[in-house]
């Protein structure tokens, strides 16, 4: 009971801090999803992709996984707090059979006090929130990716990935998927030809690296 109580306190703090960023951060994106759902009913019990722009920009994700029932509800710029804030709108309403998460990278640029540990703790709060409502739904976390424009964050990112992987190893129906390691040259440099001109978001070659790594974890 103490652990549950502490988790609830953490969730309240995170949601409150997220709301404090703006009166309604990313409300336009959430309303856009509602509009899409009103124009065309979303698939029942989809594999739900949620998170930030690395998923948002994967607009043709269904072509990479043609035999899977995928619904993409990621919104660019979001941090883990925003997934908690809008969980009812982008997670629970869809009654997913599986949830695939890419998020945490934007938390790195929130301030100098952000650490791998603080990102991991926010992910754990999100994971526990999902588990409280969807105890049997498998959860996949795709590791934070390296990018040339955020190379200075690599130490915190590496630590955050490590702690999230360690946490998920002990959780039922939850897995950590490592795309991070596949995005370096043999010499240890971040691959440069898999990014757009902003050196942050990936091109098709980047998603081509992700596809065979993620696919074995998706449910038919």
C-alpha positions as CSV (number, residue, x, y, z in Angstrom):
1,X,0.0,0.0,0.0
2,X,2.8,2.4,0.8
3,X,4.3,1.9,-2.7
4,X,0.9,2.5,-4.3
5,X,0.4,5.7,-2.2
6,X,3.8,7.0,-3.1
7,X,3.2,6.3,-6.8
8,X,-0.1,8.2,-6.7
9,X,1.7,11.2,-5.1
10,X,4.3,11.1,-7.8
11,X,1.6,11.1,-10.5
12,X,-0.2,14.0,-9.0
13,X,3.0,16.0,-8.8
14,X,4.0,15.2,-12.4
15,X,0.6,16.0,-13.8
16,X,0.5,19.2,-11.8
17,X,3.9,20.2,-13.1
18,X,3.0,19.4,-16.7
19,X,-0.1,21.5,-16.4
20,X,2.0,24.3,-15.1
21,X,4.1,24.4,-18.3
22,X,1.1,25.9,-20.1
23,X,-2.6,26.1,-19.4
24,X,-3.1,23.2,-21.8
25,X,0.1,22.1,-23.5
26,X,-0.4,20.2,-26.7
27,X,-4.2,20.6,-26.6
28,X,-4.3,21.3,-30.3
29,X,-2.6,18.0,-31.0
30,X,-5.0,16.2,-28.7
31,X,-8.0,17.9,-30.3
32,X,-6.7,16.9,-33.7
33,X,-6.7,13.2,-32.7
34,X,-10.3,13.7,-31.5
35,X,-11.2,15.1,-34.9
36,X,-9.6,12.2,-36.7
37,X,-11.5,9.8,-34.5
38,X,-14.8,11.6,-35.3
39,X,-14.1,11.4,-39.1
40,X,-13.0,7.8,-39.1
41,X,-13.4,5.4,-36.2
42,X,-10.0,4.1,-35.0
43,X,-9.3,0.4,-35.2
44,X,-10.5,-1.7,-32.3
45,X,-7.8,-2.8,-29.9
46,X,-4.8,-1.6,-31.9
47,X,-1.1,-1.7,-31.2
48,X,-0.9,1.9,-30.0
49,X,2.2,3.9,-30.7
50,X,2.5,6.9,-28.3
51,X,5.2,9.4,-27.4
52,X,7.1,12.2,-29.1
53,X,8.2,13.2,-32.6
54,X,10.3,10.2,-33.5
55,X,7.0,8.4,-33.6
56,X,4.9,11.4,-34.8
57,X,7.1,11.6,-37.9
58,X,6.8,7.9,-38.6
59,X,3.7,8.7,-40.6
60,X,4.0,5.6,-42.8
61,X,4.6,3.3,-39.9
62,X,1.9,0.9,-41.1
63,X,3.8,0.4,-44.3
64,X,6.8,-0.8,-42.2
65,X,4.6,-3.3,-40.3
66,X,1.9,-4.1,-42.9
67,X,0.4,-7.1,-41.1
68,X,0.0,-5.3,-37.8
69,X,-2.9,-3.3,-36.6
70,X,-1.1,0.0,-35.6
71,X,-2.6,3.3,-34.5
72,X,-0.1,6.2,-34.1
73,X,-1.1,8.8,-31.5
74,X,2.3,10.3,-30.8
75,X,2.6,14.1,-30.7
76,X,5.8,15.9,-31.4
77,X,7.5,17.8,-28.6
78,X,5.9,15.8,-25.8
79,X,7.7,14.7,-22.7
80,X,6.7,11.9,-20.3
81,X,4.6,14.3,-18.2
82,X,2.4,15.0,-21.2
83,X,1.7,11.3,-21.8
84,X,0.5,11.2,-18.2
85,X,-1.5,14.4,-18.5
86,X,-3.3,13.1,-21.6
87,X,-3.4,9.4,-20.8
88,X,-7.2,9.3,-21.1
89,X,-7.1,10.9,-24.5
90,X,-4.2,9.2,-26.1
91,X,-4.0,5.8,-24.3
92,X,-7.0,4.5,-22.4
93,X,-9.8,5.5,-24.8
94,X,-8.4,3.2,-27.5
95,X,-8.4,0.1,-25.4
96,X,-5.1,-1.1,-27.0
97,X,-4.0,-4.7,-27.1
98,X,-0.4,-3.4,-26.9
99,X,1.3,-0.1,-26.2
100,X,4.6,1.0,-27.8
101,X,6.2,4.0,-26.2
102,X,9.0,6.3,-27.5
103,X,9.3,9.2,-25.1
104,X,11.9,10.7,-22.7
105,X,14.2,12.3,-25.1
106,X,12.5,15.7,-24.9
107,X,12.8,15.6,-21.1
108,X,16.6,15.9,-21.6
109,X,16.4,19.4,-22.9
110,X,14.1,20.7,-20.1
111,X,17.0,22.0,-18.0
112,X,20.4,21.3,-16.6
113,X,19.0,19.5,-13.6
114,X,17.5,16.7,-15.7
115,X,19.3,13.4,-15.2
116,X,18.9,9.9,-16.4
117,X,17.4,9.0,-13.0
118,X,14.8,11.7,-13.2
119,X,13.7,10.6,-16.6
120,X,13.5,7.0,-15.4
121,X,11.4,8.0,-12.5
122,X,8.9,9.8,-14.7
123,X,8.7,6.8,-17.0
124,X,8.1,4.5,-14.0
125,X,5.2,6.8,-13.0
126,X,3.7,6.5,-16.6
127,X,4.2,2.8,-16.5
128,X,2.5,2.4,-13.2
129,X,-0.4,4.6,-14.4
130,X,-0.9,2.4,-17.4
131,X,-0.7,-0.7,-15.2
132,X,-3.3,0.6,-12.8
133,X,-5.8,0.8,-15.7
134,X,-4.6,-1.9,-18.1
135,X,-2.9,-4.6,-16.0
136,X,-2.7,-7.2,-18.7
137,X,-1.8,-5.1,-21.8
138,X,1.8,-5.6,-22.9
139,X,4.0,-2.5,-22.9
140,X,7.0,-1.9,-25.1
141,X,9.5,0.9,-24.4
142,X,11.7,1.9,-27.3
143,X,15.0,3.3,-26.0
144,X,15.8,7.0,-26.4
145,X,17.9,7.4,-29.5
146,X,21.2,9.3,-30.0
147,X,21.2,12.2,-32.5
148,X,23.9,14.6,-33.5
149,X,22.0,17.7,-32.4
150,X,21.7,16.3,-28.8
151,X,25.0,14.6,-28.5
152,X,25.7,16.5,-25.3
153,X,22.9,14.6,-23.6
154,X,24.3,11.2,-24.3
155,X,25.5,10.5,-20.7
156,X,22.1,11.3,-19.3
157,X,20.4,9.4,-22.1
158,X,22.5,6.4,-21.6
159,X,21.8,6.4,-17.9
160,X,18.1,6.9,-18.4
161,X,17.9,4.0,-20.9
162,X,19.9,1.8,-18.5
163,X,17.6,2.5,-15.5
164,X,14.4,2.0,-17.6
165,X,15.7,-1.3,-18.9
166,X,16.6,-2.4,-15.4
167,X,13.1,-1.5,-14.2
168,X,11.3,-3.2,-17.0
169,X,13.2,-6.4,-16.6
170,X,11.3,-7.0,-13.4
171,X,7.8,-6.0,-14.8
172,X,5.3,-8.4,-16.2
173,X,4.4,-8.0,-19.9
174,X,6.8,-5.2,-20.3
175,X,10.0,-5.1,-22.5
176,X,12.8,-2.7,-23.3
177,X,13.8,-2.5,-27.0
178,X,17.3,-1.2,-27.7
179,X,17.5,0.9,-30.9
180,X,20.2,3.1,-29.3
181,X,23.0,0.7,-29.9
182,X,22.2,0.2,-33.6
183,X,22.6,4.0,-34.4
184,X,26.4,4.2,-34.1
185,X,29.2,3.5,-36.5
186,X,31.8,0.8,-35.7
187,X,34.0,3.7,-34.5
188,X,31.4,4.8,-31.9
189,X,30.2,7.9,-33.8
190,X,26.5,8.6,-34.2
191,X,25.4,7.6,-37.7
192,X,25.0,10.8,-39.7
193,X,23.1,9.7,-42.8
194,X,20.0,8.6,-41.0
195,X,18.9,12.0,-40.0
196,X,17.1,14.9,-41.6
197,X,18.9,18.3,-42.0
198,X,18.0,19.2,-38.4
199,X,20.2,16.4,-37.2
200,X,17.5,15.4,-34.7
201,X,14.7,13.7,-36.6
202,X,15.3,10.6,-38.7
203,X,14.8,9.9,-42.4
204,X,13.6,6.7,-44.0
205,X,17.0,5.1,-43.5
206,X,16.8,5.6,-39.8
207,X,13.3,4.1,-39.6
208,X,14.7,1.2,-41.7
209,X,17.1,0.5,-38.9
210,X,14.3,0.6,-36.3
211,X,11.9,-1.7,-38.1
212,X,13.6,-5.1,-37.7
213,X,14.5,-4.3,-34.2
214,X,11.0,-3.4,-33.1
215,X,9.0,-5.9,-35.1
216,X,9.8,-9.1,-33.1
217,X,8.1,-7.5,-30.1
218,X,4.8,-6.6,-31.8
219,X,1.7,-8.7,-31.3
220,X,-0.1,-10.2,-34.3
